[in-house]
Amino acid sequence: QVQFVESGGGLVPPGGSLKLSCVASELSLGAYAVGWFRQAPGKEREFVAARRSAGSIYYTESVRGRFTISEDGAKHALYLQMNNLKPEDTAVYYCNADRPGSPGYWGQGIQVTVSS
């Protein structure tokens, strides 16, 4: 089974920055749509950012202008740069890769905590 391993989370003050990484050695990420989701305490999982298979990039309104999704195909790595973090960004963040005919792949989840 494919593993998609996340790293880079932690505790940061408001206004700070973090960069999340997901690595899946078994996946050629260019063949997949990739993205990031998050789930805050007591809330449902929500979409954050994605790169569609055709190359278009999307962000949810609350993070647009602050977060940047990127990837390095040679390293089988997906990234989320998060700047000007706010307490409302506190959540467990999950990376994702999917394409038609695949079961979809998820990272294990990593905590991002922004102090109030």
C-alpha positions in Angstrom: 0.0 0.0 0.0 1.2 3.5 -0.8 2.3 5.7 2.1 2.1 9.5 1.9 4.2 10.8 4.8 3.7 14.3 6.1 6.1 16.5 8.1 6.6 20.2 9.0 3.8 21.0 11.4 4.1 22.5 14.8 3.3 25.5 17.0 3.6 29.0 15.7 2.5 32.5 16.9 0.0 34.5 14.8 1.7 36.0 11.8 4.3 33.2 11.7 5.0 30.7 8.9 5.3 27.0 8.4 6.0 24.7 5.5 4.3 21.3 5.3 5.7 18.5 3.2 4.2 15.2 2.0 6.4 12.5 0.4 5.2 9.3 -1.4 8.1 7.5 -3.1 5.7 5.1 -4.9 3.7 7.9 -6.6 4.5 9.9 -9.7 2.7 13.0 -8.6 2.4 14.5 -12.0 -0.1 11.7 -12.9 -2.4 12.7 -10.0 -4.4 15.6 -8.9 -2.9 16.7 -5.5 -4.0 18.9 -2.7 -4.3 19.8 1.0 -7.2 19.5 3.4 -7.6 20.4 7.0 -9.8 19.5 10.0 -10.1 21.9 12.9 -11.3 20.6 16.4 -15.0 20.0 16.3 -15.2 20.8 12.6 -15.6 18.8 9.3 -12.6 18.3 7.0 -12.3 21.2 4.5 -10.5 21.8 1.3 -7.5 24.1 1.5 -5.5 24.0 -1.8 -5.2 21.8 -4.9 -3.4 21.4 -8.2 -5.7 19.7 -10.6 -4.4 17.1 -13.1 -4.6 19.7 -15.9 -2.4 22.1 -13.9 -4.9 24.6 -12.5 -4.3 25.7 -8.9 -7.1 26.4 -6.5 -7.3 27.8 -2.9 -10.1 28.2 -0.5 -10.9 31.9 0.0 -9.7 32.0 3.6 -6.1 31.1 2.7 -5.7 32.8 -0.7 -2.7 35.1 -0.7 -1.2 33.5 2.3 -0.7 29.8 1.4 1.1 28.4 -1.6 0.9 24.8 -2.9 3.9 23.5 -4.8 5.6 20.2 -5.7 8.8 18.5 -6.7 8.2 15.5 -8.9 11.8 14.3 -8.7 11.4 14.1 -4.9 7.8 12.8 -5.0 7.0 15.6 -2.7 4.1 18.0 -2.2 4.4 21.2 -0.2 2.2 23.8 1.4 3.9 27.0 2.4 1.8 28.8 5.0 2.5 32.5 5.7 0.8 35.0 8.0 -0.8 32.3 10.0 -4.0 33.0 12.0 -5.5 31.2 15.0 -8.3 30.1 12.6 -5.7 28.1 10.7 -5.3 25.7 13.6 -6.1 22.2 12.4 -4.8 18.8 11.4 -3.6 19.1 7.8 -3.8 16.2 5.3 -2.2 15.9 1.9 -4.0 14.0 -0.8 -3.4 12.5 -4.3 -6.0 11.0 -6.5 -6.9 10.1 -10.1 -9.5 8.1 -11.8 -9.0 4.4 -11.2 -7.0 4.9 -8.0 -8.2 4.5 -4.4 -6.9 7.9 -3.5 -4.0 8.5 -1.1 -3.9 10.5 2.1 -1.2 11.6 4.5 -1.4 10.6 8.1 -2.4 14.1 9.2 -0.1 16.7 10.9 -1.0 19.2 13.6 -0.6 23.0 12.9 -1.3 25.1 16.0 -1.4 28.9 15.9 -1.6 30.6 19.3 -4.3 33.1 20.0 
